[in-house]
Amino acid sequence: MKKLEIVIKPEKLEPLKKILSECNASGMMITNIMGYGNQKGFRHIYRGTEYLVNLLPKIKVETVVSAEIAERIIERVVKEISTGTFGDGKIFIYELDDAVRIRTGERGPGAL
């Protein structure tokens, strides 16, 4: 099993939800976050005063899927979500040892 943390621009949430649904991801968790990466934000001029805006709004989507589904999701996200500009986001991939469904005590891929 793999855990994917996908950090994207807020306007790309609906296309990402569509990808996850079409790839049969069993669930997802969505968090509003703020941060910056290589771009370090941007400069904004308001009423003649220059401001450095370095915390940009992002969305973090987390899902746990099998290794085969994870690769399909990664390929589709890179292909379909990318705009080719700074700030498109990142995908963090973690190996997951186990999962437990609290209601039934079921473990492993069946718990998803």
N, CA, C and O atoms as a GROMACS GRO file, in nm:
protein
  448
    1MET      N    1   0.084  -0.118   0.000
    1MET     CA    2   0.000   0.000   0.000
    1MET      C    3   0.088   0.124   0.000
    1MET      O    4   0.198   0.124   0.056
    2LYS      N    5   0.038   0.226  -0.064
    2LYS     CA    6   0.109   0.354  -0.072
    2LYS      C    7   0.019   0.466  -0.022
    2LYS      O    8  -0.102   0.466  -0.047
    3LYS      N    9   0.078   0.560   0.049
    3LYS     CA   10   0.007   0.682   0.087
    3LYS      C   11   0.059   0.793  -0.003
    3LYS      O   12   0.179   0.816  -0.012
    4LEU      N   13  -0.033   0.862  -0.070
    4LEU     CA   14   0.003   0.974  -0.155
    4LEU      C   15  -0.042   1.103  -0.088
    4LEU      O   16  -0.158   1.115  -0.048
    5GLU      N   17   0.049   1.199  -0.076
    5GLU     CA   18   0.015   1.335  -0.034
    5GLU      C   19   0.035   1.422  -0.157
    5GLU      O   20   0.148   1.440  -0.203
    6ILE      N   21  -0.073   1.476  -0.209
    6ILE     CA   22  -0.068   1.554  -0.332
    6ILE      C   23  -0.099   1.699  -0.296
    6ILE      O   24  -0.208   1.730  -0.249
    7VAL      N   25  -0.002   1.787  -0.319
    7VAL     CA   26  -0.017   1.930  -0.289
    7VAL      C   27  -0.037   2.002  -0.422
    7VAL      O   28   0.048   1.993  -0.510
    8ILE      N   29  -0.150   2.074  -0.436
    8ILE     CA   30  -0.186   2.136  -0.562
    8ILE      C   31  -0.240   2.277  -0.540
    8ILE      O   32  -0.266   2.318  -0.427
    9LYS      N   33  -0.258   2.349  -0.650
    9LYS     CA   34  -0.327   2.478  -0.647
    9LYS      C   35  -0.475   2.452  -0.620
    9LYS      O   36  -0.528   2.351  -0.665
   10PRO      N   37  -0.542   2.541  -0.546
   10PRO     CA   38  -0.683   2.518  -0.514
   10PRO      C   39  -0.773   2.498  -0.636
   10PRO      O   40  -0.868   2.420  -0.629
   11GLU      N   41  -0.746   2.564  -0.746
   11GLU     CA   42  -0.831   2.552  -0.864
   11GLU      C   43  -0.818   2.417  -0.934
   11GLU      O   44  -0.894   2.387  -1.025
   12LYS      N   45  -0.721   2.335  -0.892
   12LYS     CA   46  -0.702   2.202  -0.952
   12LYS      C   47  -0.766   2.091  -0.870
   12LYS      O   48  -0.747   1.973  -0.901
   13LEU      N   49  -0.843   2.126  -0.766
   13LEU     CA   50  -0.903   2.024  -0.681
   13LEU      C   51  -1.005   1.938  -0.756
   13LEU      O   52  -1.002   1.816  -0.744
   14GLU      N   53  -1.094   1.999  -0.830
   14GLU     CA   54  -1.197   1.921  -0.900
   14GLU      C   55  -1.137   1.823  -1.002
   14GLU      O   56  -1.178   1.707  -1.005
   15PRO      N   57  -1.039   1.866  -1.086
   15PRO     CA   58  -0.976   1.768  -1.176
   15PRO      C   59  -0.907   1.655  -1.099
   15PRO      O   60  -0.908   1.541  -1.145
   16LEU      N   61  -0.847   1.684  -0.984
   16LEU     CA   62  -0.781   1.580  -0.904
   16LEU      C   63  -0.883   1.484  -0.847
   16LEU      O   64  -0.861   1.363  -0.848
   17LYS      N   65  -0.995   1.534  -0.797
   17LYS     CA   66  -1.100   1.446  -0.745
   17LYS      C   67  -1.151   1.353  -0.855
   17LYS      O   68  -1.180   1.236  -0.829
   18LYS      N   69  -1.162   1.405  -0.976
   18LYS     CA   70  -1.206   1.324  -1.090
   18LYS      C   71  -1.105   1.211  -1.118
   18LYS      O   72  -1.144   1.096  -1.139
   19ILE      N   73  -0.977   1.244  -1.117
   19ILE     CA   74  -0.871   1.145  -1.139
   19ILE      C   75  -0.878   1.035  -1.033
   19ILE      O   76  -0.875   0.917  -1.066
   20LEU      N   77  -0.888   1.075  -0.906
   20LEU     CA   78  -0.892   0.976  -0.798
   20LEU      C   79  -1.015   0.887  -0.810
   20LEU      O   80  -1.006   0.766  -0.786
   21SER      N   81  -1.127   0.944  -0.846
   21SER     CA   82  -1.249   0.865  -0.863
   21SER      C   83  -1.235   0.765  -0.977
   21SER      O   84  -1.271   0.649  -0.963
   22GLU      N   85  -1.182   0.811  -1.091
   22GLU     CA   86  -1.165   0.724  -1.207
   22GLU      C   87  -1.062   0.614  -1.184
   22GLU      O   88  -1.069   0.508  -1.247
   23CYS      N   89  -0.966   0.637  -1.094
   23CYS     CA   90  -0.864   0.536  -1.063
   23CYS      C   91  -0.907   0.446  -0.947
   23CYS      O   92  -0.828   0.362  -0.902
   24ASN      N   93  -1.029   0.461  -0.900
   24ASN     CA   94  -1.085   0.378  -0.792
   24ASN      C   95  -1.014   0.393  -0.659
   24ASN      O   96  -0.998   0.295  -0.586
   25ALA      N   97  -0.970   0.515  -0.626
   25ALA     CA   98  -0.918   0.540  -0.492
   25ALA      C   99  -1.036   0.528  -0.396
   25ALA      O  100  -1.142   0.584  -0.422
   26SER      N  101  -1.018   0.458  -0.286
   26SER     CA  102  -1.131   0.429  -0.197
   26SER      C  103  -1.169   0.547  -0.109
   26SER      O  104  -1.276   0.545  -0.048
   27GLY      N  105  -1.086   0.648  -0.100
   27GLY     CA  106  -1.117   0.764  -0.017
   27GLY      C  107  -1.007   0.867  -0.026
   27GLY      O  108  -0.901   0.843  -0.082
   28MET      N  109  -1.035   0.984   0.032
   28MET     CA  110  -0.936   1.090   0.034
   28MET      C  111  -0.963   1.183   0.150
   28MET      O  112  -1.075   1.190   0.201
   29MET      N  113  -0.859   1.254   0.193
   29MET     CA  114  -0.871   1.357   0.295
   29MET      C  115  -0.817   1.485   0.233
   29MET      O  116  -0.712   1.484   0.169
   30ILE      N  117  -0.888   1.596   0.251
   30ILE     CA  118  -0.851   1.722   0.190
   30ILE      C  119  -0.826   1.825   0.300
   30ILE      O  120  -0.906   1.839   0.392
   31THR      N  121  -0.713   1.896   0.289
   31THR     CA  122  -0.676   1.998   0.387
   31THR      C  123  -0.637   2.125   0.314
   31THR      O  124  -0.562   2.121   0.216
   32ASN      N  125  -0.687   2.240   0.361
   32ASN     CA  126  -0.641   2.369   0.310
   32ASN      C  127  -0.512   2.404   0.382
   32ASN      O  128  -0.507   2.403   0.505
   33ILE      N  129  -0.408   2.434   0.308
   33ILE     CA  130  -0.279   2.467   0.366
   33ILE      C  131  -0.225   2.594   0.301
   33ILE      O  132  -0.280   2.641   0.202
   34MET      N  133  -0.119   2.648   0.358
   34MET     CA  134  -0.048   2.761   0.298
   34MET      C  135   0.100   2.729   0.302
   34MET      O  136   0.148   2.666   0.396
   35GLY      N  137   0.173   2.774   0.201
   35GLY     CA  138   0.316   2.748   0.200
   35GLY      C  139   0.380   2.801   0.074
   35GLY      O  140   0.317   2.868  -0.007
   36TYR      N  141   0.507   2.770   0.061
   36TYR     CA  142   0.580   2.808  -0.061
   36TYR      C  143   0.688   2.706  -0.086
   36TYR      O  144   0.731   2.634   0.004
   37GLY      N  145   0.733   2.702  -0.210
   37GLY     CA  146   0.840   2.611  -0.249
   37GLY      C  147   0.952   2.690  -0.311
   37GLY      O  148   0.995   2.792  -0.257
   38ASN      N  149   1.000   2.643  -0.425
   38ASN     CA  150   1.112   2.708  -0.493
   38ASN      C  151   1.081   2.850  -0.535
   38ASN      O  152   1.172   2.932  -0.545
   39GLN      N  153   0.954   2.880  -0.560
   39GLN     CA  154   0.919   3.012  -0.611
   39GLN      C  155   0.930   3.120  -0.503
   39GLN      O  156   0.942   3.238  -0.535
   40LYS      N  157   0.927   3.082  -0.376
   40LYS     CA  158   0.940   3.174  -0.263
   40LYS      C  159   0.834   3.284  -0.263
   40LYS      O  160   0.860   3.393  -0.212
   41GLY      N  161   0.718   3.260  -0.320
   41GLY     CA  162   0.612   3.360  -0.322
   41GLY      C  163   0.627   3.456  -0.438
   41GLY      O  164   0.692   3.425  -0.537
   42PHE      N  165   0.568   3.574  -0.424
   42PHE     CA  166   0.576   3.675  -0.528
   42PHE      C  167   0.567   3.814  -0.466
   42PHE      O  168   0.525   3.829  -0.352
   43ARG      N  169   0.607   3.914  -0.544
   43ARG     CA  170   0.598   4.054  -0.499
   43ARG      C  171   0.470   4.114  -0.552
   43ARG      O  172   0.433   4.093  -0.668
   44HIS      N  173   0.401   4.189  -0.464
   44HIS     CA  174   0.274   4.250  -0.501
   44HIS      C  175   0.280   4.397  -0.465
   44HIS      O  176   0.322   4.432  -0.355
   45ILE      N  177   0.239   4.482  -0.555
   45ILE     CA  178   0.237   4.626  -0.528
   45ILE      C  179   0.093   4.668  -0.505
   45ILE      O  180   0.007   4.648  -0.592
   46TYR      N  181   0.066   4.728  -0.388
   46TYR     CA  182  -0.067   4.773  -0.353
   46TYR      C  183  -0.057   4.917  -0.306
   46TYR      O  184   0.008   4.946  -0.206
   47ARG      N  185  -0.123   5.007  -0.378
   47ARG     CA  186  -0.123   5.150  -0.348
   47ARG      C  187   0.018   5.205  -0.332
   47ARG      O  188   0.047   5.282  -0.241
   48GLY      N  189   0.104   5.162  -0.422
   48GLY     CA  190   0.239   5.215  -0.424
   48GLY      C  191   0.337   5.150  -0.328
   48GLY      O  192   0.455   5.184  -0.330
   49THR      N  193   0.292   5.058  -0.246
   49THR     CA  194   0.378   4.990  -0.151
   49THR      C  195   0.398   4.847  -0.197
   49THR      O  196   0.303   4.778  -0.234
   50GLU      N  197   0.523   4.802  -0.195
   50GLU     CA  198   0.555   4.667  -0.239
   50GLU      C  199   0.550   4.570  -0.122
   50GLU      O  200   0.608   4.596  -0.016
   51TYR      N  201   0.480   4.458  -0.141
   51TYR     CA  202   0.467   4.355  -0.039
   51TYR      C  203   0.522   4.224  -0.094
   51TYR      O  204   0.507   4.194  -0.212
   52LEU      N  205   0.586   4.146  -0.006
   52LEU     CA  206   0.629   4.012  -0.042
   52LEU      C  207   0.526   3.915   0.011
   52LEU      O  208   0.507   3.903   0.132
   53VAL      N  209   0.459   3.844  -0.079
   53VAL     CA  210   0.359   3.744  -0.042
   53VAL      C  211   0.425   3.609  -0.060
   53VAL      O  212   0.441   3.562  -0.173
   54ASN      N  213   0.465   3.545   0.052
   54ASN     CA  214   0.537   3.420   0.036
   54ASN      C  215   0.460   3.298   0.087
   54ASN      O  216   0.508   3.186   0.070
   55LEU      N  217   0.345   3.316   0.147
   55LEU     CA  218   0.263   3.202   0.185
   55LEU      C  219   0.143   3.198   0.092
   55LEU      O  220   0.051   3.280   0.102
   56LEU      N  221   0.145   3.102   0.002
   56LEU     CA  222   0.041   3.091  -0.100
   56LEU      C  223  -0.059   2.982  -0.062
   56LEU      O  224  -0.020   2.881  -0.003
   57PRO      N  225  -0.187   3.000  -0.094
   57PRO     CA  226  -0.286   2.897  -0.062
   57PRO      C  227  -0.265   2.773  -0.148
   57PRO      O  228  -0.244   2.782  -0.268
   58LYS      N  229  -0.273   2.659  -0.084
   58LYS     CA  230  -0.260   2.529  -0.151
   58LYS      C  231  -0.363   2.434  -0.093
   58LYS      O  232  -0.423   2.462   0.010
   59ILE      N  233  -0.382   2.322  -0.158
   59ILE     CA  234  -0.469   2.215  -0.111
   59ILE      C  235  -0.384   2.089  -0.100
   59ILE      O  236  -0.309   2.056  -0.192
   60LYS      N  237  -0.396   2.018   0.014
   60LYS     CA  238  -0.328   1.890   0.029
   60LYS      C  239  -0.433   1.780   0.030
   60LYS      O  240  -0.525   1.780   0.111
   61VAL      N  241  -0.417   1.686  -0.063
   61VAL     CA  242  -0.508   1.572  -0.073
   61VAL      C  243  -0.428   1.447  -0.037
   61VAL      O  244  -0.323   1.421  -0.096
   62GLU      N  245  -0.478   1.370   0.059
   62GLU     CA  246  -0.412   1.247   0.101
   62GLU      C  247  -0.502   1.128   0.068
   62GLU      O  248  -0.623   1.134   0.086
   63THR      N  249  -0.440   1.022   0.017
   63THR     CA  250  -0.513   0.900  -0.012
   63THR      C  251  -0.421   0.780   0.008
   63THR      O  252  -0.299   0.792  -0.006
   64VAL      N  253  -0.479   0.666   0.040
   64VAL     CA  254  -0.403   0.541   0.054
   64VAL      C  255  -0.460   0.442  -0.047
   64VAL      O  256  -0.580   0.414  -0.048
   65VAL      N  257  -0.371   0.390  -0.132
   65VAL     CA  258  -0.412   0.300  -0.240
   65VAL      C  259  -0.307   0.189  -0.257
   65VAL      O  260  -0.200   0.194  -0.197
   66SER      N  261  -0.340   0.091  -0.340
   66SER     CA  262  -0.242  -0.014  -0.372
   66SER      C  263  -0.132   0.046  -0.459
   66SER      O  264  -0.149   0.154  -0.516
   67ALA      N  265  -0.018  -0.023  -0.468
   67ALA     CA  266   0.096   0.028  -0.544
   67ALA      C  267   0.063   0.048  -0.691
   67ALA      O  268   0.109   0.144  -0.753
   68GLU      N  269  -0.018  -0.042  -0.750
   68GLU     CA  270  -0.053  -0.031  -0.892
   68GLU      C  271  -0.140   0.094  -0.918
   68GLU      O  272  -0.118   0.168  -1.013
   69ILE      N  273  -0.237   0.114  -0.831
   69ILE     CA  274  -0.324   0.231  -0.845
   69ILE      C  275  -0.244   0.358  -0.822
   69ILE      O  276  -0.267   0.459  -0.888
   70ALA      N  277  -0.149   0.355  -0.728
   70ALA     CA  278  -0.067   0.474  -0.700
   70ALA      C  279   0.008   0.519  -0.824
   70ALA      O  280   0.012   0.639  -0.853
   71GLU      N  281   0.066   0.426  -0.897
   71GLU     CA  282   0.141   0.464  -1.018
   71GLU      C  283   0.050   0.526  -1.123
   71GLU      O  284   0.088   0.622  -1.189
   72ARG      N  285  -0.070   0.470  -1.140
   72ARG     CA  286  -0.166   0.527  -1.236
   72ARG      C  287  -0.206   0.669  -1.196
   72ARG      O  288  -0.214   0.758  -1.280
   73ILE      N  289  -0.231   0.689  -1.066
   73ILE     CA  290  -0.268   0.823  -1.017
   73ILE      C  291  -0.155   0.921  -1.041
   73ILE      O  292  -0.179   1.032  -1.090
   74ILE      N  293  -0.033   0.882  -1.008
   74ILE     CA  294   0.082   0.971  -1.025
   74ILE      C  295   0.098   1.011  -1.171
   74ILE      O  296   0.116   1.129  -1.201
   75GLU      N  297   0.091   0.914  -1.262
   75GLU     CA  298   0.104   0.944  -1.405
   75GLU      C  299  -0.003   1.040  -1.453
   75GLU      O  300   0.026   1.135  -1.526
   76ARG      N  301  -0.127   1.017  -1.412
   76ARG     CA  302  -0.236   1.103  -1.457
   76ARG      C  303  -0.227   1.243  -1.398
   76ARG      O  304  -0.256   1.341  -1.466
   77VAL      N  305  -0.189   1.253  -1.271
   77VAL     CA  306  -0.177   1.385  -1.208
   77VAL      C  307  -0.069   1.467  -1.278
   77VAL      O  308  -0.091   1.584  -1.310
   78VAL      N  309   0.046   1.406  -1.303
   78VAL     CA  310   0.155   1.478  -1.370
   78VAL      C  311   0.112   1.521  -1.510
   78VAL      O  312   0.147   1.630  -1.555
   79LYS      N  313   0.038   1.436  -1.579
   79LYS     CA  314  -0.005   1.467  -1.716
   79LYS      C  315  -0.118   1.570  -1.721
   79LYS      O  316  -0.114   1.660  -1.804
   80GLU      N  317  -0.217   1.558  -1.632
   80GLU     CA  318  -0.339   1.636  -1.644
   80GLU      C  319  -0.346   1.760  -1.554
   80GLU      O  320  -0.417   1.855  -1.587
   81ILE      N  321  -0.275   1.762  -1.443
   81ILE     CA  322  -0.282   1.874  -1.349
   81ILE      C  323  -0.175   1.980  -1.380
   81ILE      O  324  -0.193   2.097  -1.344
   82SER      N  325  -0.068   1.941  -1.444
   82SER     CA  326   0.043   2.032  -1.469
   82SER      C  327   0.004   2.146  -1.562
   82SER      O  328  -0.061   2.125  -1.665
   83THR      N  329   0.046   2.268  -1.524
   83THR     CA  330   0.029   2.384  -1.612
   83THR      C  331   0.163   2.427  -1.670
   83THR      O  332   0.168   2.512  -1.759
   84GLY      N  333   0.271   2.368  -1.620
   84GLY     CA  334   0.404   2.404  -1.668
   84GLY      C  335   0.461   2.529  -1.603
   84GLY      O  336   0.564   2.580  -1.646
   85THR      N  337   0.395   2.579  -1.499
   85THR     CA  338   0.443   2.699  -1.431
   85THR      C  339   0.482   2.665  -1.287
   85THR      O  340   0.449   2.558  -1.236
   86PHE      N  341   0.554   2.757  -1.223
   86PHE     CA  342   0.590   2.739  -1.082
   86PHE      C  343   0.464   2.725  -1.000
   86PHE      O  344   0.362   2.787  -1.029
   87GLY      N  345   0.472   2.644  -0.895
   87GLY     CA  346   0.361   2.631  -0.802
   87GLY      C  347   0.259   2.526  -0.837
   87GLY      O  348   0.154   2.520  -0.773
   88ASP      N  349   0.287   2.442  -0.938
   88ASP     CA  350   0.192   2.336  -0.974
   88ASP      C  351   0.173   2.236  -0.860
   88ASP      O  352   0.067   2.176  -0.848
   89GLY      N  353   0.274   2.218  -0.777
   89GLY     CA  354   0.260   2.130  -0.661
   89GLY      C  355   0.359   2.016  -0.660
   89GLY      O  356   0.452   2.011  -0.739
   90LYS      N  357   0.336   1.924  -0.567
   90LYS     CA  358   0.424   1.810  -0.549
   90LYS      C  359   0.341   1.690  -0.508
   90LYS      O  360   0.229   1.703  -0.458
   91ILE      N  361   0.398   1.571  -0.530
   91ILE     CA  362   0.339   1.447  -0.481
   91ILE      C  363   0.442   1.380  -0.392
   91ILE      O  364   0.555   1.355  -0.435
   92PHE      N  365   0.404   1.352  -0.268
   92PHE     CA  366   0.491   1.280  -0.175
   92PHE      C  367   0.436   1.139  -0.162
   92PHE      O  368   0.316   1.120  -0.143
   93ILE      N  369   0.524   1.039  -0.173
   93ILE     CA  370   0.483   0.899  -0.176
   93ILE      C  371   0.546   0.827  -0.057
   93ILE      O  372   0.667   0.832  -0.037
   94TYR      N  373   0.462   0.762   0.022
   94TYR     CA  374   0.507   0.690   0.140
   94TYR      C  375   0.468   0.543   0.127
   94TYR      O  376   0.360   0.510   0.078
   95GLU      N  377   0.557   0.455   0.171
   95GLU     CA  378   0.524   0.313   0.181
   95GLU      C  379   0.446   0.294   0.311
   95GLU      O  380   0.486   0.344   0.416
   96LEU      N  381   0.335   0.223   0.303
   96LEU     CA  382   0.250   0.204   0.420
   96LEU      C  383   0.250   0.057   0.460
   96LEU      O  384   0.220  -0.029   0.378
   97ASP      N  385   0.284   0.028   0.585
   97ASP     CA  386   0.294  -0.110   0.633
   97ASP      C  387   0.157  -0.173   0.655
   97ASP      O  388   0.135  -0.288   0.618
   98ASP      N  389   0.066  -0.099   0.715
   98ASP     CA  390  -0.061  -0.159   0.753
   98ASP      C  391  -0.166  -0.051   0.770
   98ASP      O  392  -0.134   0.067   0.785
   99ALA      N  393  -0.291  -0.093   0.768
   99ALA     CA  394  -0.405  -0.007   0.796
   99ALA      C  395  -0.506  -0.090   0.874
   99ALA      O  396  -0.517  -0.210   0.854
  100VAL      N  397  -0.579  -0.025   0.964
  100VAL     CA  398  -0.677  -0.094   1.046
  100VAL      C  399  -0.810  -0.019   1.038
  100VAL      O  400  -0.815   0.101   1.062
  101ARG      N  401  -0.917  -0.091   1.004
  101ARG     CA  402  -1.051  -0.033   1.008
  101ARG      C  403  -1.099  -0.045   1.152
  101ARG      O  404  -1.116  -0.156   1.203
  102ILE      N  405  -1.121   0.067   1.216
  102ILE     CA  406  -1.155   0.068   1.358
  102ILE      C  407  -1.287  -0.004   1.385
  102ILE      O  408  -1.298  -0.077   1.483
  103ARG      N  409  -1.385   0.014   1.301
  103ARG     CA  410  -1.518  -0.045   1.323
  103ARG      C  411  -1.513  -0.196   1.332
  103ARG      O  412  -1.579  -0.255   1.418
  104THR      N  413  -1.436  -0.262   1.243
  104THR     CA  414  -1.436  -0.408   1.235
  104THR      C  415  -1.307  -0.473   1.281
  104THR      O  416  -1.304  -0.594   1.306
  105GLY      N  417  -1.199  -0.395   1.293
  105GLY     CA  418  -1.069  -0.452   1.326
  105GLY      C  419  -0.999  -0.511   1.205
  105GLY      O  420  -0.890  -0.567   1.219
  106GLU      N  421  -1.059  -0.499   1.088
  106GLU     CA  422  -1.000  -0.552   0.964
  106GLU      C  423  -0.867  -0.483   0.937
  106GLU      O  424  -0.852  -0.363   0.962
  107ARG      N  425  -0.770  -0.559   0.885
  107ARG     CA  426  -0.635  -0.505   0.862
  107ARG      C  427  -0.594  -0.522   0.717
  107ARG      O  428  -0.651  -0.602   0.643
  108GLY      N  429  -0.493  -0.443   0.677
  108GLY     CA  430  -0.436  -0.454   0.543
  108GLY      C  431  -0.522  -0.387   0.438
  108GLY      O  432  -0.604  -0.300   0.468
  109PRO      N  433  -0.503  -0.428   0.311
  109PRO     CA  434  -0.578  -0.365   0.200
  109PRO      C  435  -0.729  -0.374   0.216
  109PRO      O  436  -0.801  -0.287   0.165
  110GLY      N  437  -0.780  -0.476   0.285
  110GLY     CA  438  -0.923  -0.488   0.308
  110GLY      C  439  -0.979  -0.378   0.396
  110GLY      O  440  -1.099  -0.351   0.394
  111ALA      N  441  -0.891  -0.313   0.474
  111ALA     CA  442  -0.936  -0.205   0.562
  111ALA      C  443  -0.961  -0.075   0.488
  111ALA      O  444  -1.022   0.017   0.541
  112LEU      N  445  -0.913  -0.069   0.364
  112LEU     CA  446  -0.933   0.053   0.287
  112LEU      C  447  -1.074   0.057   0.234
  112LEU      O  448  -1.111   0.153   0.166
   0.00000   0.00000   0.00000
